[in-house]
Amino acid sequence: GDLAIIETASENDFAYTLMDATGDLFLMWIGAKDLSDNDNHVWYDGSPITLSPDVWATGEPSHVTHNCVQMDNGYWDDFSSGDIDKWYDEKCTYDFRCLCEK
């Protein structure tokens, strides 16, 4: 399979439901990437991300050198920021779990 393309709010919610069902807080790669180092992320197949910008954590995407996208179900947050179940851009070299699709 490939990294997941999340096209709807319900797919995004379902992905977080899967993450939360594990009982762990962690980060998970999805199939979005910044192909031109300009914080303009698209899906790996080149299609645009059409979800509401509120899927991103506050201030994200934030780094032109962070070209991949991770979902976070609370790992980075102390729960006071309100940025639970949000996306972050990150360097593609980190070893995180992956959300894949067939």
C-alpha positions as CSV (number, residue, x, y, z in Angstrom):
1,G,0.0,0.0,0.0
2,D,0.8,3.7,-0.1
3,L,0.7,6.3,2.6
4,A,-2.9,7.4,3.1
5,I,-4.5,10.3,1.3
6,I,-7.1,11.8,3.6
7,E,-9.8,13.5,1.5
8,T,-12.6,14.1,3.9
9,A,-13.2,15.3,7.5
10,S,-14.7,11.9,8.2
11,E,-11.6,10.1,6.9
12,N,-9.5,12.3,9.1
13,D,-11.7,11.6,12.1
14,F,-11.5,7.9,11.4
15,A,-7.7,8.0,11.3
16,Y,-7.7,9.6,14.7
17,T,-10.2,7.0,16.0
18,L,-7.8,4.3,14.9
19,M,-4.9,6.0,16.6
20,D,-6.8,6.6,19.9
21,A,-8.0,3.0,20.0
22,T,-4.4,1.9,20.6
23,G,-4.4,3.7,24.0
24,D,-1.0,5.3,23.1
25,L,0.0,8.8,22.1
26,F,2.1,8.8,18.9
27,L,2.8,10.4,15.6
28,M,1.9,8.8,12.3
29,W,2.9,9.6,8.7
30,I,0.3,10.3,6.1
31,G,0.7,10.7,2.3
32,A,1.2,14.5,2.2
33,K,4.4,16.1,1.2
34,D,5.9,19.6,0.3
35,L,7.4,18.9,-3.1
36,S,8.9,22.4,-3.5
37,D,10.2,23.5,-0.1
38,N,7.6,26.3,0.2
39,D,5.1,25.0,2.8
40,N,2.6,24.1,0.1
41,H,1.9,20.5,0.9
42,V,0.1,18.2,-1.6
43,W,-0.7,14.5,-1.6
44,Y,2.0,12.2,-2.8
45,D,0.2,11.8,-6.1
46,G,0.3,15.6,-6.7
47,S,-3.4,16.3,-5.9
48,P,-4.1,19.2,-3.6
49,I,-5.1,18.9,0.1
50,T,-8.7,20.0,0.1
51,L,-9.5,19.6,3.8
52,S,-10.1,22.7,6.0
53,P,-6.9,24.4,7.1
54,D,-7.9,23.6,10.7
55,V,-6.5,20.1,10.4
56,W,-3.1,21.8,10.9
57,A,-1.8,22.5,14.4
58,T,-1.5,26.2,15.3
59,G,1.3,27.8,13.2
60,E,1.7,24.7,10.9
61,P,3.0,24.1,8.4
62,S,5.9,25.9,9.8
63,H,9.2,24.8,8.3
64,V,10.2,24.9,4.6
65,T,12.7,22.0,5.4
66,H,10.0,19.9,7.0
67,N,8.5,18.3,3.9
68,C,6.4,15.4,5.2
69,V,3.2,15.4,7.3
70,Q,2.4,13.6,10.5
71,M,-0.8,13.2,12.4
72,D,-0.5,13.7,16.2
73,N,-3.1,12.4,18.6
74,G,-1.5,14.2,21.6
75,Y,2.1,13.1,21.6
76,W,3.5,16.7,21.1
77,D,1.0,18.4,23.2
78,D,0.3,19.0,26.9
79,F,-3.4,19.2,26.1
80,S,-3.5,22.9,27.1
81,S,-2.8,24.2,23.5
82,G,-6.0,22.7,22.0
83,D,-3.8,21.2,19.2
84,I,-4.9,17.6,19.8
85,D,-5.6,15.5,16.7
86,K,-3.8,17.9,14.4
87,W,-1.2,17.7,11.6
88,Y,2.4,18.9,11.8
89,D,5.0,19.2,9.1
90,E,8.3,17.3,9.9
91,K,11.5,16.1,8.4
92,C,10.9,13.0,6.4
93,T,13.8,11.1,8.0
94,Y,12.1,10.3,11.3
95,D,10.9,6.8,12.2
96,F,7.1,7.2,12.9
97,R,4.2,4.8,12.4
98,C,2.5,5.0,9.0
99,L,-1.2,5.2,8.0
100,C,-1.4,3.3,4.7
101,E,-4.1,2.6,2.2
102,K,-4.5,-0.1,-0.5
